[in-house]
Amino acid sequence: MKEAGVTVETAAKILKLLGDKTRLTMIALVLEDECCVCEFVELFQMSQPAVSQHLRKLRDVGLVNEERRGQWIFYKANKDHEAYPMVEQLINHLPDQKQKLEALAEQGLRVNCCD
């Protein structure tokens, strides 16, 4: 017997949201480590408002949690979300994103860029 997962409606909503390359990459990155908005700005070469718009969509469905630290907001994967196992499985089929975070660190642009 198949284990109950998410509803078809929930799966469709999540998959539609992750059909965007930027949001899919953002989820892959926050599964590696929490990320600051400033890091996404650097990684995607996008404006802060554009990055925030993508993150708002992920937050609104509950895939990411945010934590404010001073003027900056950090995002991490919500591992308690009902669709987390499905999202994690999907990300496991993608190329590893860890090297992007490592490259940012080598440039001195990880987290402390917001201090």
C-alpha positions as CSV (number, residue, x, y, z in Angstrom):
1,M,0.0,0.0,0.0
2,K,1.3,3.4,-1.0
3,E,2.1,5.8,1.9
4,A,0.0,9.0,1.9
5,G,2.0,12.1,0.7
6,V,0.8,15.4,-0.4
7,T,-2.4,16.0,-2.3
8,V,-2.3,16.3,-6.1
9,E,-3.3,20.0,-5.7
10,T,-0.4,20.7,-3.3
11,A,2.0,18.8,-5.5
12,A,0.9,20.8,-8.6
13,K,1.2,24.1,-6.8
14,I,4.7,23.3,-5.5
15,L,5.9,21.9,-8.9
16,K,4.5,25.0,-10.7
17,L,6.3,27.2,-8.3
18,L,9.6,25.2,-8.8
19,G,9.1,25.3,-12.5
20,D,10.9,28.6,-12.4
21,K,14.7,28.0,-12.7
22,T,15.5,30.8,-10.2
23,R,13.2,29.4,-7.5
24,L,14.3,25.8,-8.2
25,T,17.9,26.9,-7.7
26,M,17.1,28.9,-4.6
27,I,15.4,25.8,-3.0
28,A,18.5,23.7,-3.9
29,L,20.7,26.3,-2.3
30,V,18.7,26.6,1.0
31,L,18.7,22.8,1.2
32,E,22.5,23.1,1.4
33,D,22.7,26.0,3.9
34,E,20.7,29.0,5.0
35,C,21.2,32.0,2.7
36,C,20.9,35.7,3.1
37,V,19.1,37.8,0.5
38,C,22.4,39.5,-0.3
39,E,23.9,36.2,-1.3
40,F,21.1,35.5,-3.7
41,V,21.5,39.0,-5.2
42,E,25.1,38.1,-5.9
43,L,24.5,34.6,-7.1
44,F,21.7,35.5,-9.5
45,Q,23.0,38.9,-10.4
46,M,19.4,40.2,-9.8
47,S,18.1,43.2,-7.9
48,Q,17.2,42.8,-4.3
49,P,13.5,43.4,-5.0
50,A,13.5,40.7,-7.7
51,V,15.2,38.2,-5.4
52,S,12.8,39.1,-2.6
53,Q,9.8,38.5,-4.9
54,H,11.0,35.0,-5.6
55,L,11.6,34.3,-2.0
56,R,8.2,35.7,-1.0
57,K,6.6,33.1,-3.3
58,L,8.6,30.3,-1.7
59,R,7.8,31.6,1.8
60,D,4.1,32.0,1.1
61,V,3.7,28.3,0.3
62,G,5.8,27.4,3.3
63,L,8.8,25.9,1.5
64,V,11.2,28.3,3.2
65,N,11.4,29.9,6.6
66,E,12.9,33.3,7.1
67,E,14.7,34.8,10.0
68,R,15.4,38.5,10.3
69,R,18.9,39.5,11.7
70,G,19.2,43.3,11.8
71,Q,18.3,44.6,8.3
72,W,18.9,41.3,6.6
73,I,16.7,38.3,6.2
74,F,18.1,34.8,6.0
75,Y,16.2,31.9,4.4
76,K,16.4,28.1,5.0
77,A,14.4,25.1,3.9
78,N,11.3,24.3,5.9
79,K,12.0,20.6,6.6
80,D,8.6,20.4,8.4
81,H,6.6,21.2,5.2
82,E,4.4,18.4,4.1
83,A,6.0,18.6,0.6
84,Y,9.6,18.6,1.9
85,P,10.2,14.9,1.0
86,M,9.0,15.5,-2.5
87,V,11.1,18.6,-3.0
88,E,14.1,17.0,-1.5
89,Q,13.7,14.0,-3.9
90,L,13.4,16.4,-6.8
91,I,16.5,18.4,-5.8
92,N,18.5,15.1,-5.4
93,H,18.1,14.7,-9.2
94,L,19.8,18.1,-9.9
95,P,23.4,19.1,-10.0
96,D,24.9,19.9,-6.6
97,Q,24.6,23.6,-5.8
98,K,27.2,23.6,-3.0
99,Q,30.0,24.9,-5.3
100,K,28.0,28.2,-5.8
101,L,28.0,28.8,-2.0
102,E,31.7,27.8,-1.8
103,A,32.6,30.2,-4.6
104,L,30.8,33.0,-2.7
105,A,32.7,32.2,0.4
106,E,36.0,32.3,-1.5
107,Q,35.1,35.8,-2.7
108,G,34.3,36.8,0.9
109,L,30.6,37.2,0.0
110,R,29.0,34.6,2.3
111,V,26.8,35.9,5.1
112,N,29.3,38.4,6.4
113,C,28.6,40.6,3.3
114,C,25.7,41.9,5.3
115,D,27.5,43.1,8.3
